[in-house]
Amino acid sequence: DGMGNLRVTKKGIRLEGISEFLLPLYVKEIHSRKDSPLVLQSDRNVTVNARNHMGQLTGQLTVGADAVEAQCKRFEVRASDGGKVLFSADEDEIVIGADRLKVTGTEGAVFGHSVETPHIRAEPSQDLKLESPTRSLVMEAPRGVQVNAAAGDLKATCRKELHLQSTEGEIFLNADTIRLGNIPMGSFSSSSSFSSSSSSPSSSAPRQTIYELCACPNGKLYLSPAGAGSTCQSSSNICLWS
């Protein structure tokens, strides 16, 4: 029948209560009772090792007071049904398989290198902000980058220069109102100004050329000297000049 808390049954050995082993214990499986959890307790670390047929260590899980460490070729966290992989990590990559990745920290998510994703969006009624405080922010895609704000404003700010560049296509601005604010205005003295009758300026003052900002029906913008002939291929161009 065994001794003390140790009983020998047809299914193996059964331990009742708390048991301590001073030397290694070799078993094939360890089960708890159906109505009780299985508790492994140690005054220091609890370490689970896996070895191959040659005795070499292939995997290790250590539960300590400060951290939980896993050493293996591939680490996986699966759903409760055991099918879907929620998280996996190996030497080459880390995969997060959840339907939604939610970062609740006040500082957001910090990535040291590039990030590849087909879609980035904020929570409902929340703003989405992509920021690089000390470096440049680059968004690249082989077939285009789409930024959409369905119910709010879209704002892009930088400290130095903002470049919109299209190497093979065109830059299309489609809005009811397009405003170009904070544009510097040229100034000149009264002696060099033109009158409404196109009188010549003073011979002693340098002449300052006045340009027209013209928009063709096809959307092209160009500068043309005021009063000069239009260089637009269409005759129905719009010119703003002062």
C-alpha positions as CSV (number, residue, x, y, z in Angstrom):
1,D,0.0,0.0,0.0
2,G,2.9,2.4,0.4
3,M,4.0,4.5,3.3
4,G,2.5,7.6,4.9
5,N,1.3,10.0,2.3
6,L,2.7,7.9,-0.5
7,R,0.3,5.2,-1.8
8,V,0.8,2.8,-4.7
9,T,-2.3,2.4,-7.0
10,K,-3.0,0.7,-10.3
11,K,-2.5,4.1,-12.1
12,G,0.8,4.9,-10.4
13,I,1.8,6.5,-7.2
14,R,-0.5,8.9,-5.3
15,L,0.7,11.5,-2.9
16,E,-1.6,13.1,-0.3
17,G,-0.9,16.5,1.2
18,I,2.5,18.3,1.0
19,S,5.5,16.2,-0.1
20,E,9.2,17.1,-0.2
21,F,11.8,15.4,-2.3
22,L,15.4,15.8,-1.3
23,L,16.8,14.1,-4.4
24,P,15.7,14.2,-8.1
25,L,12.3,12.6,-9.0
26,Y,12.0,10.9,-12.3
27,V,8.4,10.4,-13.6
28,K,6.7,10.4,-16.9
29,E,3.6,12.5,-16.0
30,I,2.5,14.5,-13.0
31,H,-1.2,15.1,-12.6
32,S,-3.3,16.8,-9.9
33,R,-6.7,15.8,-8.7
34,K,-9.6,16.9,-10.8
35,D,-10.8,19.3,-8.2
36,S,-7.4,20.6,-7.1
37,P,-4.6,22.6,-8.8
38,L,-1.0,21.4,-9.2
39,V,1.4,23.5,-7.1
40,L,5.1,23.4,-7.5
41,Q,6.7,25.5,-4.7
42,S,10.3,26.3,-3.9
43,D,12.1,28.7,-1.5
44,R,14.1,29.9,-4.5
45,N,13.5,29.3,-8.2
46,V,11.3,26.7,-9.9
47,T,13.1,25.4,-13.0
48,V,11.7,23.0,-15.6
49,N,14.2,21.5,-18.0
50,A,13.8,19.5,-21.2
51,R,16.6,17.3,-22.6
52,N,17.2,15.2,-25.6
53,H,18.2,11.6,-25.7
54,M,21.8,12.6,-25.3
55,G,21.1,14.5,-22.1
56,Q,21.6,17.9,-23.8
57,L,19.4,20.8,-22.6
58,T,16.9,21.8,-25.3
59,G,14.5,23.9,-23.3
60,Q,14.3,25.6,-19.9
61,L,11.6,27.5,-18.0
62,T,12.6,29.3,-14.8
63,V,10.1,31.0,-12.5
64,G,12.0,33.3,-10.1
65,A,11.2,36.1,-7.7
66,D,12.2,38.8,-10.2
67,A,11.4,37.3,-13.6
68,V,10.1,34.4,-15.6
69,E,12.7,33.3,-18.1
70,A,12.3,30.8,-21.0
71,Q,15.2,29.5,-23.1
72,C,14.2,27.5,-26.1
73,K,14.4,27.7,-29.9
74,R,10.8,28.9,-30.2
75,F,8.3,30.2,-27.6
76,E,4.6,30.1,-28.2
77,V,1.5,31.3,-26.4
78,R,-1.7,29.7,-27.8
79,A,-5.4,30.3,-27.2
80,S,-7.5,28.3,-24.8
81,D,-8.5,25.8,-27.4
82,G,-4.9,25.2,-28.3
83,G,-5.3,26.1,-32.0
84,K,-4.5,29.8,-32.6
85,V,-1.1,31.1,-31.9
86,L,-1.4,34.4,-29.9
87,F,2.3,35.1,-29.5
88,S,5.5,33.4,-30.8
89,A,9.1,34.3,-30.6
90,D,12.3,32.8,-32.1
91,E,15.7,34.1,-33.1
92,D,14.4,35.6,-36.4
93,E,11.1,37.3,-35.5
94,I,8.3,37.9,-33.0
95,V,4.8,37.2,-34.1
96,I,1.6,38.6,-32.4
97,G,-1.4,36.8,-33.7
98,A,-4.1,38.6,-31.8
99,D,-7.0,40.3,-33.7
100,R,-6.2,43.5,-31.9
101,L,-2.9,44.8,-30.4
102,K,-3.7,47.3,-27.7
103,V,-1.0,49.4,-26.1
104,T,-2.2,51.1,-22.9
105,G,1.0,52.9,-21.8
106,T,1.0,56.6,-21.6
107,E,4.1,56.8,-23.8
108,G,2.6,54.7,-26.5
109,A,4.7,52.2,-28.5
110,V,8.4,52.8,-29.1
111,F,10.1,51.0,-32.1
112,G,13.8,51.1,-32.5
113,H,13.8,50.1,-36.2
114,S,11.2,49.8,-39.0
115,V,7.6,48.7,-38.6
116,E,5.7,46.9,-41.3
117,T,1.9,46.8,-41.1
118,P,-1.0,47.1,-43.6
119,H,-3.2,49.2,-41.2
120,I,-2.7,51.6,-38.3
121,R,-5.7,53.2,-36.6
122,A,-6.7,54.7,-33.2
123,E,-9.5,53.8,-30.9
124,P,-12.9,55.3,-31.7
125,S,-13.2,59.0,-30.8
126,Q,-9.4,59.1,-30.2
127,D,-6.6,60.8,-32.2
128,L,-3.9,58.9,-34.0
129,K,-0.5,60.5,-33.7
130,L,2.7,59.3,-35.4
131,E,5.7,61.3,-34.1
132,S,9.5,61.3,-34.3
133,P,10.7,63.8,-31.7
134,T,14.4,63.9,-32.8
135,R,14.6,62.3,-36.2
136,S,12.6,62.0,-39.4
137,L,9.3,60.1,-39.9
138,V,9.3,58.1,-43.1
139,M,6.3,56.2,-44.5
140,E,7.0,54.1,-47.6
141,A,4.9,51.7,-49.7
142,P,5.6,50.3,-53.2
143,R,2.0,51.0,-54.3
144,G,1.2,54.1,-52.4
145,V,0.5,55.4,-48.9
146,Q,-3.1,56.4,-47.9
147,V,-3.8,58.6,-44.9
148,N,-7.5,59.1,-44.1
149,A,-9.3,61.1,-41.4
150,A,-12.9,60.3,-41.9
151,A,-14.4,62.5,-39.2
152,G,-11.6,64.9,-38.3
153,D,-8.6,67.0,-39.4
154,L,-5.3,65.8,-40.8
155,K,-2.3,67.7,-39.6
156,A,1.4,67.3,-40.6
157,T,3.9,69.5,-38.8
158,C,7.7,69.6,-38.8
159,R,10.5,71.8,-37.6
160,K,12.4,72.4,-40.8
161,E,11.0,71.4,-44.2
162,L,8.0,69.4,-45.4
163,H,8.6,67.7,-48.8
164,L,5.8,66.4,-51.0
165,Q,7.5,64.6,-53.9
166,S,6.2,62.4,-56.6
167,T,8.9,60.9,-58.8
168,E,6.6,59.5,-61.6
169,G,3.1,60.7,-60.9
170,E,1.5,63.9,-59.7
171,I,0.5,65.6,-56.5
172,F,-3.3,66.1,-56.4
173,L,-5.0,68.5,-54.0
174,N,-8.8,68.2,-54.0
175,A,-10.7,70.4,-51.6
176,D,-13.4,73.1,-51.5
177,T,-10.8,75.6,-50.2
178,I,-7.1,75.5,-50.5
179,R,-5.3,78.1,-48.5
180,L,-1.6,79.0,-48.6
181,G,-1.0,81.0,-45.4
182,N,2.0,83.0,-44.1
183,I,3.3,83.7,-47.6
184,P,5.8,86.6,-47.5
185,M,4.7,89.8,-49.3
186,G,7.1,91.8,-51.3
187,S,7.4,95.6,-50.7
188,F,8.8,98.4,-52.8
189,S,9.2,102.1,-52.6
190,S,6.7,104.5,-54.1
191,S,9.3,105.8,-56.6
192,S,9.6,102.4,-58.2
193,S,5.9,101.5,-58.2
194,F,3.8,101.3,-61.4
195,S,0.7,103.4,-62.0
196,S,-2.6,102.1,-63.4
197,S,-1.6,103.6,-66.8
198,S,1.6,101.4,-66.9
199,S,3.9,104.4,-66.5
200,S,7.6,103.7,-66.4
201,P,9.4,103.6,-63.1
202,S,11.9,106.1,-61.9
203,S,15.2,105.8,-63.8
204,S,17.2,106.1,-60.5
205,A,15.3,103.3,-58.7
206,P,15.9,99.6,-59.5
207,R,13.0,97.9,-61.2
208,Q,11.2,95.1,-59.4
209,T,9.4,92.5,-61.5
210,I,5.8,91.6,-60.5
211,Y,4.7,88.1,-61.2
212,E,1.3,86.6,-61.7
213,L,0.3,83.3,-60.1
214,C,-1.6,81.5,-62.9
215,A,-3.6,78.3,-62.7
216,C,-4.4,76.3,-65.8
217,P,-7.6,74.2,-66.1
218,N,-5.5,71.1,-65.9
219,G,-4.3,72.2,-62.4
220,K,-0.8,73.3,-63.2
221,L,0.5,76.4,-61.4
222,Y,3.2,78.7,-62.9
223,L,4.6,82.2,-62.5
224,S,4.4,84.8,-65.3
225,P,5.4,88.4,-65.4
226,A,2.5,90.8,-64.9
227,G,1.1,92.0,-68.2
228,A,3.1,89.5,-70.2
229,G,1.6,87.0,-72.6
230,S,0.4,83.8,-71.0
231,T,2.4,80.7,-71.5
232,C,-0.5,78.3,-70.6
233,Q,-1.6,76.1,-73.5
234,S,-5.2,76.7,-72.7
235,S,-6.8,80.1,-73.1
236,S,-9.1,79.8,-70.1
237,N,-6.4,80.2,-67.4
238,I,-6.9,82.0,-64.1
239,C,-4.3,84.6,-63.0
240,L,-3.9,86.3,-59.6
241,W,-1.6,89.3,-59.6
242,S,-1.0,92.5,-57.7
